Amino acid sequence: MKIKASERMGSSDGHFLASQQEAIKKLTTAGHNVINLERGNPDLPTFPSILKAFEKAALNPINHGYPPYGGKDSLKKAIISFYQQEYGASLTMDEITIFSGSLSALTALPMALVNPGEAVLTPNPSFFGYQTGIHMAGGKSISMDLKEENNYLPNLDDFTSENLEQTKLMFLNYPHNPTNDLC
């Protein structure tokens, strides 16, 4: 039996990382020296102190089973403390959601907030993952070109009031991974 993907998935370009990994494999097989800038996978072993802390935490029965929906309060409190100390930003517990990875969060966010036809401002260059959730939500992406003359910051004066009125969400982050636009 052949399972047919939904129309929404049929119009997708596929998973960027999978195609990027395939391109890297072809280049290395052909004898090219490739500097791999894709997912940001670590190229060094995990520090022993981290492994020891992981082992200790894994042996503690309180950490067995699934975490609570939305994440543990202790983790959210640590995030609140970090953002206050590092950036002077005051966050509340309900402003923090824990995900199993950035790609799942970037997919879920527009699907939770963006209605079909609404716009999302995305930096250019940017992480490819922004587009997946926007596409699945039926939204449209409006590119914010990050230019050297503007210190690589978005310039909202570049947009019409109509663009901004249609905008439901803006992706901004630092650091970000612009390598997908360079491949």
Phi, psi and omega in degrees: 000132179262128179266126182263129178291159177295160177302323179301318180284328180296334181269003179278150178280002183094182183272119185302316183298323179296315179292325179293317179298321178295318178296319179296317179299316179297317180295316180291323177297326179281001176094008179278144175273110186254129171269111187273111180250021188291259191286349185082025177300139179295142178251010177234155177297154176295139180301138180304324180296325178290318179298320179295317179295321178297314180300315179298315181293322181294330180278349181275117183302337179297338181265004179276149180090182181282147175287164178294153178305130179086354177101163180285142178300323181297323177291317179298320178295322177295321178295316178301315180297316180299311182295327177292313182291316186280321189237356183068021182266132178263115179247158175245162182304322183283357176265003184238129174232138182260131177239165180278357178176162184293324182294320178293324178292317181293334176281317184290322185302305179294328179293332179275333188247335189256130175267159178307134179090343178283154186260152174231126176279127180233138178293152175225113010281161181206174175290132183301333186298338179301321188291330184299307181294321178300313180299313183293332179279351183081015179275178176234144182264133173244121186284134172252103181291125180263108187249149181302318183295347177246026181054031178060031175253150178292147178246104183293343175293345178286350186252148175283160178297330177295316176303313184291326178292329179279348187280129179254335189208149175228128175268123173223135173202161176210133353284166177230172185246096182274006190294337181295330179281349183262350184269000000 
